[in-house]
Amino acid sequence: MTAGVDLTVVKDIRNALRRKYASRSNIDRIFSQWDKKQAGVITAEDICCGLNKIGIKASLEEAMALKASVAQSDLSLSDFQQLLFSKDQAFNVDLNAIQAPS
């Protein structure tokens, strides 16, 4: 589904997101704001909406690739923190393995 996604663009989105929240200490509140269904997880749709709301343009497919860089399922608070604060710059995502959102 996301085979047409440019991973360089997704890396740029991740870096912009990290810059935006690098010094924030209220990640629990930010996570809750992004968790639109208040389900305790952030979906690819939530990521797409959250990114666009803070001025970082992203498609659903790019959000799916970003999510897959951290977890195979929806993001927990811990996964979200890893996405924001991990020093790891590697970006190992198999775009062909990403499933379409249900």
C-alpha positions in Angstrom: 0.0 0.0 0.0 2.8 2.5 0.8 5.2 1.4 -1.9 5.1 4.9 -3.4 6.2 6.6 -0.2 9.5 8.3 -0.3 11.4 7.3 2.9 13.5 10.5 2.7 10.3 12.5 3.1 9.2 10.3 6.0 12.6 10.8 7.7 12.2 14.6 7.3 8.8 14.4 8.8 10.2 12.5 11.8 13.0 15.0 12.2 10.5 17.9 12.1 8.4 16.2 14.7 11.4 15.6 16.9 12.4 19.2 16.7 8.9 20.4 17.5 8.7 18.3 20.7 12.3 17.9 21.7 12.1 20.1 24.7 8.5 19.3 25.8 7.9 17.6 29.1 4.2 17.2 28.8 4.2 14.3 26.4 1.4 12.5 28.2 -0.9 15.4 27.4 0.3 15.6 23.8 -0.3 11.9 23.4 -3.8 12.3 24.7 -4.5 15.1 22.3 -3.3 12.9 19.4 -5.3 9.9 20.6 -8.6 11.0 19.0 -10.6 7.9 20.2 -9.0 8.1 23.7 -8.2 4.4 23.2 -4.7 4.6 24.8 -3.0 4.2 21.4 -2.3 6.4 18.4 -3.3 5.2 15.0 -1.8 6.1 11.6 -4.8 8.3 11.1 -4.2 10.1 14.4 -0.5 10.6 13.4 -1.6 12.1 10.1 -4.1 14.4 11.7 -1.7 15.4 14.5 1.1 16.2 12.1 -1.0 18.3 9.9 -2.5 20.1 12.9 0.9 21.2 14.0 1.9 22.3 10.5 3.8 19.3 9.3 2.3 18.2 6.0 2.0 14.4 5.8 -0.2 11.9 3.9 -1.8 8.9 5.5 0.7 6.7 3.8 3.6 8.7 5.2 2.1 8.5 8.7 1.7 4.8 8.3 5.4 4.5 7.4 6.3 6.7 10.4 4.3 4.5 12.7 5.9 1.4 11.3 9.3 2.8 12.1 8.5 2.3 15.7 5.9 -0.4 16.1 3.9 -2.9 14.0 0.7 -1.9 15.7 -0.8 1.3 16.9 1.5 3.5 19.1 1.4 3.3 22.8 2.7 6.2 24.9 6.1 4.4 25.1 6.2 4.0 21.4 5.3 7.6 20.9 8.1 8.7 23.2 10.5 6.5 21.3 9.4 8.1 18.0 10.0 11.6 19.5 13.1 11.0 21.6 15.1 8.1 20.3 18.6 9.0 19.3 18.5 6.2 16.7 18.5 7.8 13.2 18.1 4.4 11.4 14.9 4.0 9.5 14.3 0.4 8.7 10.8 0.1 7.3 9.6 -2.5 4.8 7.0 -0.5 3.0 5.5 -3.6 1.4 4.8 -5.1 4.8 2.6 -2.2 6.0 -1.0 -3.1 6.1 -3.8 -0.7 5.1 -5.7 0.8 8.0 -8.9 -0.9 8.8 
